[in-house]
């Protein structure tokens, strides 16, 4: 297991928001001593503008440099454009690793990204790292078919916006509905959605997750990118879902059993139990 992490991603944030630096600080402090055999690597600081423009408009990239909030849940922080770019650089590095190495790879970076559309940031997300990485994998890394599997509790409306009708891509999402951002109720072209009602049983939710993963495998991708959000956990403070740690372990095991080249990128997850949930997923994927 290789984990991409840079402590600089924990140097910005707001105590009023659940998406804060402690999420990744606590995960690093928990995982390092418990798994001494796992590798840790700092991702690149920057990503080329031409790569960002595969998914985002020039106007959006310029907007990130302006010292004003995008909205209440996506505020301006000094240097936020650079932090968001490094999160994208980590996702692209993870995709490259998955295509060239046998070792599983996880990007433990922030801010998250799957709500960011081509031209707008929202929902704690500034740039859409998984969508950028998917398109970069096709254009620069030699991948033909790329699937994005999103098990975050919230629909990745930004990823769907960017990848919709993009050739040889698949977006598959399982998410709470009704719930933020209020999208993801229908299948659209190459975008498949499994909305799960709030408070649904673990069995129903896990059935949807299995169906979505089966769709990913049936797509025969050269690369799978995972939007790994852990806010479908029963103890998460901002959702109404029921998964337990062992369910995230099962998701990791599904990836392992498939043998598909896969890279995972941290999205949501706001419970104090986040470090243990990440551990469950990663050990299911790459048991020691």
Buried (B, 14 or more C-beta within 10 A) or exposed (E): BBBBBBEBBBEBBEEEEBBBBBBBBBBBEBBEEEBEEBEBEEBBEEBEEEBBBBBBBEEBBEBBEEEEEBEEBBBBBEBBBBBBBBBBBBBBBBBBBBBEEEEBBBBBBBBBBBBBBBBBBBBBBBBBBBBBBBBBBBEBBEBEBBBBBBBBBBBBBBBBBBBEEBEBBBBBBBBBBEBBBEBBEEEBEBBBBBBBEEEBEBEEBBBBBBEBBEBBBEBEBBBBBBBBBBBBBBBBEBBBBBBBBEBBBBBBBBBBEBEBBBBBBBBBBBBEBBBBBBBBBBBBBBEE
